[in-house]
Amino acid sequence: MRAAVDRHPHQAAITYATEQITALTGIPPRITHEPDGIRIETDVTDHLLHHWEQLLAVLELGTSFGLTDTGVGGQVAWMRFDTGEVCP
């Protein structure tokens, strides 16, 4: 998986975002390789809510970002980096 991230055109931003989310939450974010991009997500905890401005600054690095309701009382903050091309 690491090799796929290293070849991404937004490699530096992805690495920085991953490091910052890990520092804010204490655990590495989930990284999903999609056909045309990379999605990074983390659970929104009470602790993370106290650092919302810092998280928002990190999320804004992505091509897109948002919050998803998990349906069980939680939320997931996510960001996505588009590659602009469909990869196999």
C-alpha positions in Angstrom: 0.0 0.0 0.0 2.8 2.4 0.8 4.1 2.2 -2.8 0.8 3.3 -4.2 0.8 6.4 -1.9 4.4 7.2 -2.9 3.4 7.4 -6.6 0.4 9.7 -6.0 0.8 13.2 -7.4 -0.2 14.6 -4.0 2.3 12.5 -2.1 3.7 15.3 0.1 0.2 16.4 1.1 -1.0 12.9 1.8 2.0 12.1 4.0 1.6 15.4 5.9 -2.1 14.9 6.4 -1.6 11.3 7.6 1.0 12.5 10.1 -1.1 15.4 11.3 -4.2 13.3 11.8 -2.2 10.7 13.7 -0.8 13.4 15.9 -4.3 14.8 16.6 -6.0 11.5 17.2 -3.2 9.2 18.5 -3.9 6.6 15.9 -3.2 6.5 12.1 -6.2 7.3 9.9 -7.7 4.8 7.5 -6.4 5.1 4.0 -8.5 3.7 1.1 -7.1 3.5 -2.4 -9.9 4.2 -4.9 -9.7 3.8 -8.7 -9.3 7.6 -9.2 -7.9 8.8 -5.9 -7.0 8.2 -2.2 -9.4 8.7 0.7 -8.2 9.3 4.2 -10.6 9.1 7.1 -10.8 9.2 10.9 -13.5 8.8 13.5 -14.6 12.1 15.1 -14.1 11.7 18.9 -14.8 14.0 21.8 -11.0 14.6 22.0 -10.8 15.5 18.3 -13.7 17.9 18.6 -11.5 20.0 21.0 -9.0 20.2 18.1 -11.5 20.9 15.3 -9.7 23.9 13.9 -6.5 22.0 13.5 -8.4 19.0 11.9 -10.2 21.4 9.5 -6.9 22.9 8.4 -5.6 19.4 7.5 -8.9 18.3 5.8 -8.7 21.4 3.6 -5.5 20.0 2.0 -7.6 17.4 0.1 -9.3 17.8 -3.2 -12.5 17.4 -1.3 -13.4 16.7 2.4 -16.4 16.3 4.6 -18.2 14.5 7.5 -20.2 11.4 7.2 -22.7 10.2 9.8 -22.1 6.6 10.7 -25.7 5.9 11.5 -24.8 4.7 15.0 -24.2 8.0 16.7 -20.8 8.7 15.3 -19.2 10.7 12.6 -16.2 10.2 10.3 -14.1 13.1 9.0 -12.7 12.3 5.5 -10.6 13.9 2.8 -9.9 12.8 -0.7 -7.1 13.4 -3.1 -8.1 12.9 -6.7 -5.6 11.6 -9.3 -7.7 12.8 -12.2 -7.3 9.4 -13.9 -8.8 6.0 -13.4 -6.3 3.4 -12.2 -6.8 -0.3 -12.5 
